[in-house]
Amino acid sequence: MTQTSATSVPLIQLNDGHSIPQLGFGVFKVDPTETERVVTDALEVGYRHLDTARIYGNEEGVGRALAASGIARDELYVTTKLWNDDHGTGSALDAFDASLERLGLDYVDLYLIHWPVPSQDRYVEAWQALAQIRESGRARSIGVSNFMVPHLERIISETGVTPAVDQIELHPAHQQPAVVDFAARHGIAIESWGPLGQGKYPLLESPAVTDAAAAHGATPAQVVIRWHLQRGFIVFPKSNRRERMAENFDVFGFELTHDEVDAITALEGAYDGRLGPDPAHFG
């Protein structure tokens, strides 16, 4: 395997003219007291795309690591998210300001609505607020997370603004083809969360994965990350361990064959499917 550098990471062109590094680092469930160290390690490994959220409680730690890194702001890509109790226009604008302050940044590269929360029926209002934030220049791009096709159809039809990305639970046993197909038709980039199945089913022991790993001298996790990349998804695995961060980042020295990609894709539905909350009911 060859050592990956930040410049090795492909860029995905978004529908708003901006671009996003296809491989990043997520801080979901990273303890706030550990976040600065973990993100510092990730930056030193070579990651430049960081994904956080207000509800994670660790924006401050991300911001401290960024400030101490000495890395130029235009070399970094930072995402954060609007939580469910801030979907009102005023609340969304205030929540965004608070996230910027915690991060210590003048702008973020991407701001997402974290969940649609249909029971509140305010996600269109929240989306309108994000459009205002983008117009102000304080978020370069805006998008959504956990939006299914009906949610996407509604915000596009009612506002005329198409999200740049939709961040959804996506791993080989749960590929959400309806959302992926809709996104492809509308130029919406797909970001995969839980890309390795969160250890909740034996993905990394599947023959489709282990055979490809043996063929390429890679680990099973590297093979699955590579599958996401070759499917065109944006992916940001997380780890608290520097050696695992480096392993997850070192995925550009090999390429899966079409048959290997197809074999992993065929795992759709092989296990329990959705592992996280159902967006139709969550929140």
C-alpha positions in Angstrom: 0.0 0.0 0.0 1.2 3.5 -0.8 1.1 6.3 1.7 -1.8 8.7 1.0 -1.4 12.4 1.3 -4.1 15.1 1.5 -3.6 15.9 -2.2 -4.3 12.3 -3.1 -8.0 12.6 -2.1 -10.3 13.1 -5.1 -12.6 16.1 -5.2 -16.3 15.7 -5.9 -17.8 18.6 -7.9 -21.1 19.8 -6.2 -24.1 21.2 -8.0 -23.4 24.7 -6.7 -19.9 24.9 -8.2 -18.0 24.1 -5.1 -16.1 20.9 -4.6 -15.7 18.5 -1.6 -12.9 16.0 -0.7 -14.4 12.6 -1.2 -12.7 11.1 1.9 -13.0 12.8 5.2 -13.0 12.2 9.0 -16.2 12.0 11.1 -16.3 12.9 14.8 -19.7 11.3 15.7 -19.5 9.9 19.2 -16.0 11.3 19.8 -15.9 12.4 23.4 -15.7 16.2 23.6 -12.7 15.9 26.0 -10.9 13.8 23.4 -11.9 15.7 20.3 -9.0 18.1 20.0 -6.5 15.2 20.3 -8.4 13.0 17.9 -8.9 15.7 15.2 -5.2 16.8 15.6 -4.2 13.2 14.9 -6.5 13.1 11.9 -5.1 16.3 10.5 -1.6 15.0 10.9 -2.5 11.7 9.1 -3.6 13.9 6.2 -7.4 14.4 6.5 -8.6 17.8 5.5 -12.4 17.2 5.4 -14.0 17.1 8.9 -17.7 16.3 9.7 -19.2 17.4 13.0 -22.6 18.5 14.3 -24.0 20.6 17.1 -25.6 17.6 18.7 -22.2 15.8 18.9 -21.1 18.4 21.5 -17.6 18.5 20.1 -17.5 21.5 17.8 -15.3 23.4 20.2 -12.7 20.6 20.2 -12.8 20.5 16.4 -12.2 24.3 16.3 -9.3 24.1 18.8 -7.6 21.5 16.7 -8.1 23.5 13.5 -6.8 26.6 15.1 -3.7 24.9 16.4 -3.0 23.0 13.2 -1.4 25.9 11.3 -3.2 24.5 8.2 -4.5 27.3 5.9 -8.3 27.7 6.1 -8.7 27.2 2.3 -7.1 23.7 2.6 -9.8 22.6 5.1 -13.3 21.5 4.5 -15.6 21.7 7.6 -19.2 20.5 7.9 -21.6 21.0 10.8 -25.3 20.4 11.2 -28.5 22.0 12.4 -30.2 20.0 15.2 -33.9 19.0 15.3 -35.0 21.6 17.9 -33.8 24.6 15.8 -35.9 24.2 12.6 -37.6 27.6 13.0 -36.1 30.3 10.9 -34.9 32.4 13.8 -33.7 29.4 15.7 -31.8 28.0 12.7 -30.0 31.3 12.1 -29.1 31.6 15.8 -28.0 27.9 15.9 -25.7 28.5 12.9 -24.2 31.5 14.6 -23.5 29.5 17.7 -21.9 26.7 15.7 -19.6 29.1 13.9 -18.6 30.6 17.3 -17.9 27.2 18.8 -15.8 26.2 15.8 -14.0 29.5 15.8 -14.6 30.0 12.1 -15.9 32.8 9.9 -17.6 30.3 7.6 -18.2 26.6 7.1 -17.9 24.8 3.9 -21.1 22.8 4.3 -24.1 23.2 6.6 -26.7 20.5 6.8 -30.2 19.9 8.3 -29.4 16.9 10.4 -32.9 15.2 10.3 -36.1 16.2 8.5 -38.3 15.5 11.6 -41.6 15.2 9.7 -43.6 15.2 12.9 -42.6 18.9 13.4 -43.2 19.7 9.7 -40.7 22.6 9.8 -37.9 21.2 7.6 -39.0 23.4 4.6 -38.7 26.5 6.9 -35.3 25.2 8.1 -34.2 24.8 4.5 -35.2 28.3 3.6 -33.1 29.5 6.6 -30.1 27.5 5.2 -30.6 29.2 1.8 -30.3 32.6 3.6 -27.1 31.4 5.3 -25.6 30.4 2.0 -26.5 33.7 0.4 -24.7 35.4 3.3 -21.5 33.5 2.4 -21.1 32.0 5.8 -21.8 28.6 4.5 -20.3 27.9 1.1 -22.7 25.0 0.4 -25.9 23.7 2.1 -27.4 20.3 2.2 -29.4 17.8 4.2 -28.9 14.6 6.1 -31.2 11.7 6.4 -33.7 13.1 3.9 -35.7 10.5 2.0 -37.1 11.1 -1.5 -40.4 12.7 -0.3 -38.5 15.2 1.9 -36.1 16.0 -1.0 -39.0 16.4 -3.5 -40.8 18.8 -1.1 -37.9 21.2 -0.3 -36.9 21.4 -4.0 -40.5 22.0 -5.2 -41.4 24.5 -2.4 -38.1 26.5 -2.5 -36.5 26.0 -5.8 -33.2 25.2 -4.0 -31.6 21.8 -4.5 -29.3 20.5 -1.8 -25.7 20.1 -2.7 -25.5 16.8 -0.7 -27.7 14.3 1.2 -25.8 12.5 4.0 -27.6 9.2 4.6 -27.0 5.9 6.3 -25.3 3.9 3.6 -23.3 0.7 3.8 -23.3 -2.6 1.8 -26.4 -4.1 3.6 -28.4 -0.8 3.3 -27.7 1.1 0.1 -30.9 3.2 -0.2 -31.2 2.9 -4.0 -34.3 5.1 -4.2 -32.5 8.0 -2.6 -29.3 7.4 -4.5 -31.1 7.3 -7.8 -33.1 10.5 -7.0 -29.9 12.2 -6.0 -28.2 11.2 -9.2 -31.0 12.7 -11.3 -30.8 16.0 -9.4 -27.1 16.3 -9.1 -27.1 15.8 -5.3 -23.9 14.2 -4.0 -24.4 11.3 -1.6 -22.4 11.1 1.7 -22.4 7.8 3.5 -22.7 7.7 7.3 -22.1 4.4 9.1 -20.1 3.3 6.1 -18.6 0.2 7.7 -21.9 -0.9 9.2 -20.9 0.4 12.7 -19.8 -3.1 13.6 -23.4 -4.2 14.0 -23.2 -7.0 11.4 -20.4 -9.2 10.1 -19.7 -7.0 7.0 -15.9 -7.3 7.4 -16.1 -11.1 7.5 -18.2 -11.4 4.3 -16.4 -13.4 1.6 -17.1 -10.6 -0.9 -15.0 -8.3 1.3 -12.4 -10.7 2.6 -11.7 -12.1 -0.9 -11.1 -8.6 -2.3 -8.9 -7.7 0.7 -6.7 -10.8 0.1 -6.5 -10.0 -3.6 -5.2 -6.4 -3.0 -3.2 -6.8 0.2 -5.7 -4.6 1.9 -7.7 -4.8 5.1 -11.5 -5.5 4.9 -12.2 -2.0 6.2 -10.1 -0.5 3.4 -12.0 -2.6 0.9 -15.4 -1.3 2.1 -14.2 2.3 2.1 -12.8 1.8 -1.4 -16.3 0.4 -2.5 -17.9 3.6 -1.3 -15.4 5.7 -3.2 -15.8 3.7 -6.4 -19.6 4.0 -6.1 -19.1 7.8 -6.1 -20.1 8.3 -2.5 -18.4 10.8 -0.1 -17.3 8.9 3.0 -15.8 9.8 6.4 -15.1 6.9 8.7 -14.3 7.7 12.3 -11.8 6.3 14.7 -10.2 7.4 18.0 -7.0 5.5 17.1 -4.4 7.1 15.0 -3.3 3.8 13.4 -6.8 3.1 12.3 -7.2 6.6 11.0 -4.1 6.1 8.9 -5.4 2.7 7.6 -8.8 4.2 6.7 -7.0 7.0 4.8 -4.7 4.7 2.9 -7.1 3.6 0.2 -5.8 5.1 -3.0 -3.1 2.6 -3.8 -5.5 -0.1 -5.2 -8.7 -0.3 -7.1 -11.5 -2.9 -6.9 -12.4 -4.7 -10.0 -16.0 -4.4 -11.4 -16.7 -7.9 -10.2 -15.5 -7.1 -6.7 -17.6 -3.9 -6.5 -20.6 -5.9 -7.8 -20.1 -8.7 -5.2 -20.1 -6.2 -2.4 -23.1 -4.3 -3.9 -24.9 -7.7 -3.9 -24.8 -7.6 0.0 -27.8 -5.2 -0.1 -30.4 -6.8 2.2 -28.1 -9.6 3.2 -28.2 -8.5 6.8 -30.6 -6.4 8.9 -30.6 -3.3 6.7 -31.1 0.0 8.4 -29.1 0.3 11.6 -29.9 3.8 12.7 -33.2 5.6 13.2 -35.9 5.7 10.5 -36.0 9.3 9.1 -39.8 9.0 8.6 -40.3 8.8 12.4 -37.1 10.0 14.1 -37.2 13.2 16.1 
